[in-house]
Amino acid sequence: MKTSASEQVGAWLCGLPPQTKHRVLLALRGLAKGDGDIKGLQGPLEGFNRLRIGGQRIIHRQISGNEIQLEYANTRDVIYEIYEQILENKKR
């Protein structure tokens, strides 16, 4: 499965400490194989999924049968509120 990432996700990943980055990269390899702690989101984020890696989250969506787009990444405590705001601002 092909995985592509937004600029935000790429910059976030580059800024992670080495040990955390390693865990995230392993989880992303698993995501490409259909593995991992994945959950469909509800409410304003319906249609998106989240990948949980400890306290880190990556919001993603399936673009086609074999392509995943990584949309936004951040820590568990802020990711959903911030990404909801981003989506709301895109609608305006």
C-alpha positions in Angstrom: 0.0 0.0 0.0 1.3 3.5 -0.9 1.4 6.1 1.9 1.8 9.8 1.3 2.1 12.6 3.9 1.1 16.2 4.2 3.9 18.8 4.8 2.8 19.1 8.4 3.2 15.4 9.0 6.7 15.4 7.4 7.8 18.4 9.5 6.3 16.8 12.6 8.2 13.6 12.0 11.5 15.4 11.4 11.1 17.2 14.7 10.6 14.0 16.8 13.3 12.7 19.1 15.1 9.7 17.6 13.5 7.0 19.8 10.0 8.3 19.2 10.7 8.8 15.5 11.7 5.1 15.3 8.5 4.0 16.9 6.4 6.1 14.6 8.2 4.9 11.5 7.6 1.3 12.6 3.9 2.0 13.1 3.7 3.6 9.7 5.2 0.5 8.1 2.5 -1.5 9.9 -0.2 0.9 8.7 0.9 0.4 5.1 0.3 -3.4 5.7 -3.1 -2.7 7.4 -1.8 -3.3 10.9 -1.7 -1.1 13.9 -3.9 0.6 16.5 -6.3 2.2 14.0 -9.7 3.6 14.8 -12.3 5.3 12.6 -13.2 8.8 13.9 -16.7 10.2 14.4 -18.4 13.5 14.4 -16.7 16.3 12.5 -13.8 14.0 11.7 -15.9 11.2 10.3 -14.3 9.7 7.2 -10.8 9.9 8.8 -9.0 7.4 10.9 -6.4 7.7 13.6 -3.2 5.7 14.1 -2.2 5.6 17.8 1.5 5.3 18.7 1.8 5.8 22.5 0.9 9.5 23.1 1.2 10.4 19.4 -1.6 10.3 16.9 -1.7 10.5 13.1 -5.0 11.3 11.4 -5.2 9.7 8.0 -7.7 8.7 5.3 -7.9 6.1 2.6 -7.7 7.8 -0.8 -8.1 4.7 -2.9 -7.9 1.0 -2.4 -4.2 1.1 -2.1 -3.3 4.6 -1.0 -3.3 6.3 2.4 -2.9 10.0 3.0 -1.4 11.1 6.3 -3.2 14.3 7.0 -2.2 15.6 10.4 0.0 14.4 13.3 0.4 15.7 16.9 0.1 14.6 20.5 -3.1 13.0 21.8 -4.0 16.0 24.0 -4.4 18.5 21.1 -4.7 16.7 17.8 -8.4 16.4 17.4 -9.3 19.9 18.3 -6.6 21.4 16.1 -7.5 19.3 13.1 -11.2 20.1 13.5 -10.2 23.8 13.4 -8.1 23.3 10.3 -11.0 21.6 8.5 -13.4 24.3 9.6 -11.0 27.0 8.2 -10.7 25.1 4.9 -14.5 25.3 4.5 -14.5 29.1 4.7 
